[in-house]
């Protein structure tokens, strides 16, 4: 590999890692919030919520989701960033995102295996957003950055 191609790969993997690390945990946190809210009794009365309680719950869920989901999401993003070059179809890419999102929390911490089931949907959504972003960038930038080949 030429140094320009290596730099391009490193930038792509780092970008994908940060993208997954920053986007997937809040999506998973909101999914957990919905599941907890609807799972309490199935019927949510908006009049029973206090604005302060809702804001406190949102902050707690946000911090909770980043504390538990940042490293697994970064791991998924790093692997997906490397594999993205070899996958040409969106459905295989989203399947890879789903499987890795389900497995990554258990790989990093055995007690977090339960969060893998919740992480599948945010992993798929984040993978779709990354795919769209990369396909948009590819149409505008067909050539790898770096010095010209001799």
C-alpha positions in Angstrom: 0.0 0.0 0.0 1.2 3.5 -0.8 1.3 6.0 2.1 -1.6 8.0 0.6 -3.8 5.0 0.6 -2.8 4.2 4.2 -3.5 7.7 5.3 -6.9 7.5 3.5 -7.7 4.2 5.3 -6.6 5.6 8.7 -8.8 8.7 8.2 -11.8 6.7 7.1 -11.5 4.3 10.1 -11.0 7.2 12.5 -13.9 9.1 11.0 -16.1 6.0 11.2 -15.1 5.3 14.8 -15.9 8.8 15.9 -19.1 8.9 13.9 -20.4 5.6 15.5 -19.1 6.7 18.9 -20.9 10.0 18.8 -24.1 9.1 17.0 -25.1 5.5 18.2 -25.1 6.0 22.0 -27.8 8.7 22.0 -29.9 6.7 19.6 -29.6 3.7 22.0 -30.3 5.9 25.0 -33.5 7.2 23.4 -34.5 3.7 22.6 -33.9 2.6 26.2 -35.9 5.6 27.4 -38.8 4.7 25.1 -38.7 1.1 26.3 -38.5 2.0 29.9 -41.3 4.6 29.6 -43.7 2.3 27.7 -42.6 -0.7 29.7 -43.7 0.7 33.0 -47.4 0.3 32.4 -47.9 0.6 28.7 -50.0 3.7 29.0 -48.2 7.0 29.4 -50.1 10.1 30.4 -48.4 13.3 29.3 -50.1 15.3 32.1 -48.3 13.2 34.7 -44.8 14.4 33.6 -43.1 17.3 35.2 -40.7 19.3 32.9 -37.9 19.1 35.5 -38.3 15.3 35.8 -38.3 14.8 32.0 -35.1 17.0 31.6 -33.4 15.1 34.4 -34.4 11.8 32.9 -33.0 12.9 29.5 -29.7 14.0 31.0 -29.4 10.8 32.9 -30.2 8.7 29.9 -27.7 10.7 27.8 -24.9 10.3 30.3 -25.8 6.6 30.9 -25.8 5.9 27.1 -22.4 7.5 26.5 -20.9 5.9 29.6 -22.0 2.4 28.5 -22.2 2.8 24.7 -19.3 4.9 23.6 -16.5 2.2 23.6 -18.7 -0.5 22.0 -19.9 1.9 19.4 -16.3 3.0 18.6 -15.3 -0.7 18.3 -18.1 -1.3 15.8 -17.2 1.9 14.0 -13.6 0.9 13.6 -14.4 -2.6 12.3 -17.1 -1.2 10.0 -14.7 1.5 8.7 -12.2 -1.2 7.7 -14.8 -3.5 6.2 -16.6 -0.7 4.3 -14.1 -0.9 1.5 -15.0 -4.5 0.7 -18.8 -4.3 0.9 -20.6 -3.0 -2.1 -24.2 -3.6 -1.0 -26.1 -1.7 1.6 -27.9 -4.7 3.1 -24.7 -6.6 3.8 -23.2 -3.5 5.4 -26.3 -3.0 7.6 -26.2 -6.7 8.5 -22.6 -6.3 9.6 -23.5 -3.2 11.6 -26.3 -5.1 13.3 -24.3 -8.2 14.2 -21.3 -6.2 15.5 -23.6 -3.9 17.5 -25.2 -6.9 19.1 -21.8 -8.5 19.9 -19.6 -5.5 20.8 -21.0 -4.8 24.3 -20.5 -8.4 25.4 -16.9 -8.4 24.0 -15.9 -5.4 26.0 -17.8 -6.4 29.2 -19.7 -9.6 29.9 -22.2 -7.8 32.1 -23.2 -5.5 29.2 -24.4 -8.4 26.9 -28.0 -7.3 27.5 -27.3 -4.0 25.9 -26.4 -5.7 22.7 -30.0 -6.4 22.0 -30.8 -2.7 22.4 -27.8 -1.6 20.3 -28.9 -3.4 17.1 -31.4 -0.8 15.9 -29.1 2.2 16.7 -26.2 0.3 15.0 -28.3 -0.2 11.9 -29.5 3.5 11.8 -25.9 4.8 12.3 -24.6 2.4 9.7 -27.2 3.6 7.2 -26.2 7.3 8.0 -22.6 6.4 7.5 -23.3 4.6 4.2 -25.3 7.6 2.9 -22.5 9.9 4.0 -19.8 7.8 2.3 -21.7 7.3 -0.9 -22.3 11.0 -1.1 -18.6 11.7 -0.6 -17.6 9.1 -3.1 -19.7 10.7 -5.9 -17.9 14.0 -5.3 -14.4 12.7 -4.6 -13.6 9.6 -6.8 -9.8 9.9 -6.4 -8.0 8.9 -3.3 -6.3 11.9 -1.7 -2.5 11.9 -1.6 0.5 12.5 -3.9 0.1 11.5 -7.5 1.5 8.1 -8.4 4.8 8.2 -10.4 
